[in-house]
Amino acid sequence: MAKIKDVAQYAGVSTSSISRYLNAPDTLKAETRRKIQEAVERLNYSPSPIARSLRTKSTSTLAFIIPSLSNLYYVDIFTALHSAATARGYTVNLLTTDYDPGILRKYLSELPQQSVDGIIIAFLDNDDVIDDIRAAGAQAPVVLLTSTPNRQDFSSVFVDAWEGEMRATEHLIEKGCRRIAFVGGARNGPTLEKLRGFESAMRRHGLTIDPAMCYFEHNHFTTGFWAIREFIAKDKMPDGVVCATDDIAMGCAKYLIRSGYKVPEDVKVIGFNGITLINTYEPSISSMRHPIEATAEEVLQLICVKSQHPGAKHQQVTLHTTLVVNRSTDLNAPERFPME
């Protein structure tokens, strides 16, 4: 296997010129770059990733911290992020907290010492850990994926959950629903923003917000299942259900059908995120689709800027959701399989 000194000898340049070619090629003359490129190709030279990381102080590794894999949205966003990162030469390490702030604090205290090139934190920027995130950001590039407005002291991709859930609620109102329930995940920032959107739409249309028709639990398929069971037990049956995630919406639809209700004729159900499975479920789930691929690209762009220019000003990117009408709210909605 060719070594750096072999490439230098073949090209007729110094080994330091080879290092500059690998790490900062623009600092070399065009003719020198041409000679080295020819030598690299002829000798089939491949630099050691470990040695290169020691020279550049870069590991080409990103940490992606999420609440849980029980919400299938995080599977989709990780898949998109992994694909986009691989195309840029990065490896993504996935870390989950299971909604435990203590685990998040542990990650934030340890990751900067592991020489990661960046830390991406997804929807975990609650106020009780924001100082820990800020401390980690002083040592390593941090980018937030968030639904909390006005995180101006971080670079972030902001998904407007309040606007999205307000639009989801208005969709059910437009479909004739008046007794509308809200089923959320854990009572964290994203869920509370979605609840605000739900309440805004209900108040705007003069509809009653019944606390007994608001149910919260960790984002999981069973959350929707148990929410509908509780509504039935309390004789608080809604004619529409706004859900914080698609997983929850699928659970709601499952228990409704199991209990003899028709979806959407008796009860309409809408989710949030637009995960891959919404079109394959029966009935297909209406949702507020989050632009997952665009999110991955924007997050990576921000992390690259922070990594290459640590002193750069924080940037905020805002993304919006799009209503996808499927058969859980409209019996005449078109089939959308395969994914459209």
Protein Blocks (a to p, Z undefined) as FASTA:
>chain_A
ZZfklmmmmnopafklmmmmmmmmmlpcfklmmmmmmmmmmnopacdfklmmmmnopahi
acdddfbfkbmklmmmmmmmmmmmmmnopacddddeklpaklmmmmmmmmmmnopabdcd
ehiacfklmmmmmmmmmmoccddddfbehilkbccddddfklmmmmmmmmmmmnopabdc
dddddddfklmmmmmmmmmmmmmnopacdfklcccddddfklmmmmmmmmmmnopacfbd
cdfbfklmmmmmmmmmmnopacfklpccddehjaaklmmpccddddddddfklmmmmmmm
mmmmmmmmmmbccddddddddddddfklomkbccfbdcZZ
